[in-house]
Each structure stands twice: as C-alpha cells, then as structure tokens.
Amino acid sequence: MITTALTELLGIRVPVVQGGMQWVGKPPLPAAVSNAGGLGIITALTQPNPEALRTVIRETRAATDKPFGVNLTILPSINPPDYEGYARVAVEEGVKIFETAGNSPGKLFKFFKSNGCIVIHKCTTIRHAKSAERLGVDVLSIDGFECAGHPGEEDIGGPCSGADRSQLARAAQELKIPYIASGGIADGRGLAAVLALGAAGVNMGTRFLCTVESPIHQNIKEKMVASNETDTIHIFRTLNNTARVFKNAVSTQVVAIEKRPGGAKFEDVRELVAGARGRMVYENGDPDYGIWTAGISVGLIKDIPTCEELLSRIEREAEEIIGGMTKLVKAKAKL
C-alpha cells in the first residue's frame, strides 16, 4: 500500500484522482473509481443545471460509500453557467472535495473553504500554482503539455517529458502544499515516476475514459486501444486557447483552417468544434463526427479494464517498481 499526503488528506487507498471530463464524469465512472480506491470526480457542467447535479450526486452516493468529488471548470463564455449555483448545490449535498480549473476561481475557493471543503486546483505553470496556493487551495494538480484538454499556452511538458520533470521538481522546491501530476500517465510506472519527483499522486483522465464503466460508446474505447501517442493534435493554437484533442477528420480540418494565410477567427471553426458534435462522438461511436479530447497517454492504453482492475494493477506495478528501486542503493563499503 502506498501512503502519501494525498491518500491521507482525501481518505483514499490509491493516490489516483480521476479528473473531471465533460460528458464522461457521470455517476457510473466516479463511483467505480472511488469503490476501487481512487478518487472519482463528477463533472458538474455535464449537467444542464444545478438541480440536475443534485440528482447526480445522490445517484453517485447511492453507488459508493467512499469519498468522491465534483469538478467545476471556469472557462470564458458569453453566457456563463451558474457556477455559484452548482457549487452551492454540491455543498448542500455534503460534497467535501472539489476539483477546480480555469480562470479567476478565487470566489469559489473562498466559498468552498468557508464550508470546510478540500480544493484540488489544476494549474499549468508553477506561477499559477503559487497564486492558487496563496488563495488557500489544499492540493495542486500540475497539468503538463501531454494532458487532454487545455495544457496552457506556455508549452510546459508533462511527466513523460523533460520539461515537466523539471516543473515537478520545481514544484517540490517551491510549493508548500501537496501536488499531483497530470498528463501522460496511464500506469504504475507513471505513478512511481511522479512520486519520485515529489508528487503526492496523479490525475488521470484519458486512461479512465477507456474503462468498462466509462459512459462512452464501445467503438471509441476500441479506437483508443488501437491508437498510439501520435494520434492527438493541438487545436486553437492560433487563438491562444490551445486544446489537445484526438486527431481525426474534424480536428485536422480545424488546424488546416488555422494555418490559412491571415489566420482564422473562432467563427471560422465554430460549427466544426461545436460541443454538441463532440458529445455525439461518445453517443454514436463515430470517432470522426466531432472534436473529442484525448491525451498522449492514449499510446499507453492497451485494454479496456474495469476501474477495479485498472487501479489494482497501477497500485501493484508502482509498488513493484518502487520496491525494485531500493535494490539500486548499496551500502558503502567500510574502509
């Protein structure tokens, strides 16, 4: 059993957090992750309104007696969701752990902390991490370049790259609170590596997308198993809103439009990147129907296990690797 600051703070057995994922963080998945020893996360904005979130929280609690959390991601929007309403309902329902991400979350931090909640905040740079630390979060999730979704605009790598090995080591030097690593992690070797770099655990999204309990079409899971680390692509680079998504007919068309002479405006790709199309990918099983997120860790995915099988395997692999590393240390011969 691996014990870290994360497992002790959250009351979980395995130092693995299932990151919030739009259209995916529904009761079956977070409940399965929590039952398997990790921390399952419900995605609040997958629900159309706060009262729908209330129902989902109750469904999740009926499926697990273990800790689970709720994700709230704050993104620029012409008509922003009722973030305060989602937060209020989750607290009313007794949720004590929140994963946050996005712009200017200070108001939410204050609300959660005033209600005795634990906050895990996602950051892409040490600068942002230190700012969130000053605002009182409990755990920082350091997202690297390999992660699915938005990796930031500064191209700082994930745990699989040299750049983020430096970033995680810097986090150990500069942060006073626990942090976890996100991006490019899908197995026990990745967990053992980031623990060696000072992290208290990992955040995984793409790997959990490809599990039995993940509520997406089987065709998409099988497509992920057949893919490798070159099958993702960045869109919105020229719009300063970079996102890593699966490389398909739609995402390559978006990139081609961005590369046109004179560049592109969001209006030029709006129909291609519509969220409704991305949601349908998970429902109709057509990987080329719309934009869907996937990280470089898709190249490490070779099967579609249950969450119990996956977390047990990650735990066992990490323990074996950490145990094996101790054999590298030999006592110095006495003179």
N, C-alpha and C positions, 0 to 999 in steps of 0.2 A: 504494500500500500504506500502510495506517495502522498506525503503530507506537506502542504505549502501554506503560505499566508492566505491564498485564495480558498483552499478547501476548508480552512479553519474559519474564515470570515463568513463564507456562504453556507457552511454545513453540508458540503458535498463530499463524495468519496474520490472522484477523479477530477483533476484540475483542468477540466474542459468545459468551455461555455459554447453553447450553440447560438451563434449570432442571429440577430433579427434579420429576417428575409421577407420582403414583400411578397404576398400571395402564398407564402410557404409556412410562416410561423403560426399555424393553426393548431388547435388542441392535440391532435394525434402525435405530432412531432415533438413539441416541447414536453409533453407528458412522458413520452417514451425515453427521451434524453434524460429527464430527471429520474425516472424509475431505474435507468441504467447507471446512475451515479454521477452524471454531469449536471450542468445547469441548463434546463430548457428555457427558451425565450419565446413568448408570444409577441407577434408584431402588431402593435396597436393599430397602425394606419391601414392594415389589411382589412380592418372592419370599417363599415361605412359611417359609423357614428359611435360616440362613447357608450351608449346603451348596448349596442351590439358587442362592444368589447366586454361589457359587464357579463353578458351571457357566455362569451368565450372563456373568460376567467373562471367562471363557475364550472364550465364543462371540463376545463383542464384540472381544476382542483378535485373534481369527481374521479378523475383518471389517475391521479397521483397524490400521495401524501408527502412527497418530497418537495424541497424548495424549487421554485421556478420564478422567472422574472418577466417583465414587459419591456419591449423596446419602443422608444419614441425617437424618431429621427426628424430633425427640423431642417427643412430644405426651402430655398426660395420659392415663392408661389404667389401668383396674382390673387388667388383666393385661398389663403392658408387654412388648414384644418383647425378644428377646435382643440389645440394641443392641451390647453388647460383643462378642458372637459374630459379628455382621455386620461390625463394624469389624475384628476380628482376621482373619477370612477374607479381607477385601478387601486388607489389608496383606500377608497371606501370599501373595496372588496378584499382588503387585507394584504395586497401585494406589498412585499417589503424589499424587493430587489428590482432595480431599473437599469436598463442599458440605454444610454443616450448617445446621440450623434448629431452632427450638423452645426448650424450657425446660432450663436448667441443663446445658449441654453441656461444661462445663469439664473433666470427666473424660475425655471423648472428645478434646478439644483436646490434653490432655497426652499421651494415647496416640499420637495422630497425629504430634505434633511430635517425640516421642521416637523415632519411626520415620522421621524425615526427610521427612514429608509436607507438602504445601501445603493449607491450610484456607481455604475461602471460606465465610464465615458470613453468613446472612441476618438482617437487623435491620429494624425498622420505625421506630425513632427514633434520633437521634444519641446519646441517653443509653445505649441498649443497645449501639450501635456502639462507643462509647468503652469500655464494660465489656469487650466481646469483644476489642478492641484490647489492653487490659491483660492479657488472658488469653493473648495470643500468636498470634492468627489472622493470616493473611497478607493476605487481601483481605476487604473487607466488601461485601455486597450490600444496598443500601439499598432496601427494598421500600416502594412507595407505595400510596396508597389505591386506585389503579386496578388493582392486581395481582389475579390469580385466587388463590383460596385465602384464607389468613388475613392481612389487612393490619394487624392490631393493633387496639387499642381507642381510639387517640388521633386517628383520622381525619386523618392527615397525608397529603397528596396525593402523586400520582406525578409523573413527569417532564412529563406533559401539563398539570398544574395549577399554579397559582401557589404553592400551599402547598409542593409538593415542589421547585419551583425554588428556593425559599428553603432547603429542607432540604439539597439537593445543594450549594448554595453554602456553607451552614454546614459541611457535611462537608469542603469544601475548606479552610475556615478552621481546623477543629478536629481533623481526623484526620491522623495521621502515616503511615498506610499507604494503599495504593491502595483505591479503592472503585468499585463498578459500580452502575448504576441498574436498577431492576426495576419494571415496572408501566406499562402504556400504551404500550409500544414494539413496533413491528412492521415498521419500515422504516428506510432510511438517514437519513431526516430526523430520526427519533428518536435514532439513534445520534449524528449530528452535534450535535444539541442538547445531549445529556448530556455529550459531550466538551467542549463549550464551558463547561459548568457545573463542569468539573473531574473528572468521572468518567473512569475508565480503560477503560470499556466498558459493555456492557449484559447483562442477564439476560433472556431471553425464554422464556416457556412457552406461552402461548396461540397465538402465531404458529407455533411448531413443532408444535403439536397438529394444525394444518391443513396438513400436508405429505404428499407421496406416501408417505414412509417411516414416518409416524406409524401405529402399530398399532391404529387405531380404525376403526370402521365408516365406509364412504364416506358414508352418509346424514348422519352427524354432521358430517363435514367440509363437506358441501354446505349443511347448516343454518348453519354458521358463516359461510360466504361470503355467505349470504342475510341475515345479521343485521347490526345496527348497534350503536352504542355504548350504546343504551338497553336492550339485551337481556340485561343482567346484573342481579343483585339481591343484597342482603345478607341472609343468614340468621344466626340465633343472636345477633342484636344484643342482645336482652334477656338472653341467657345469658352475656354477656361473653366470647364466643368467636366473634366476627364472622368470617364467611366469605363471599367473593364467589363466586357460582355463576351458572350460566346461568339465565335467567328462563324457567321452564316451569310446567306444571301442579303439579308437586310442590313446587317452591321457593316459589311463590306461596301454596300451601296452608300451608306451614310458617310463612311470615310472618303469614298470617291467624291462625293459632293463637297465635303470639307476641303478637299485638295484642289478644287477648281480655281482657276485664276480669279483673284479677287475675293477668295474665301466664300464663306457661307453664313447665313443667319439661321437662327433656330427655326424660323418659319419655313425654311427650305427643306427641313428634315422632319418637321412636326408630325406629319402623318406616318412616316416610317417608324418613328420612335414612340408612338402613342402607347401609353401604358396598357390600354385595353388589348392591343395586339400582343404585347408581351405576356399578359395574363392568359391569353388563349393558347399560347405555346404549351403551357402547363396543363391545359384542359384538353386540347385536341391532339397533342402529341406530335405536331409538325414542328421540327426544330428550325425551319426557315420561315415560319409565319410572322415572327416579330423579334424584338430585342429581348434577350434574357441574359441574366448575369451569371458569370462563372469565373472562378479564379484559376490561376496557373496550376493549382493543386489538382485540377481535373486530370492532369497527367499521371497522378499517383493513384487514381481510383481504378481498381481492377475488378470490383464486385459490388453487389447491392445487398449489404448485410442488414440485419436488424440493428437498432441502436444499441441493444444489449450486447450483441456480438461485436460491434464496432468498438464500443468503449472498453469492453473486456480485453479485446485484442490490443488496443492502444496502451492500456494500462500494463498489460503483460510485456509488450515489446519495450516500453520505456523502462520498466523495472529491470529487464534483462540487460538492456544497453547500459543503464546506469551502474548496475552491478558489475558488468564486464569492464567498464572504465576504471573501476577501483583496482583491477588487476594490473593496470598500467603503472601504478605507483609502487615502487620498490623501496624498501628501507635502505638508507645509505649504509655502506659498509663502514664499520668502526675501524679507525686507524690503530 
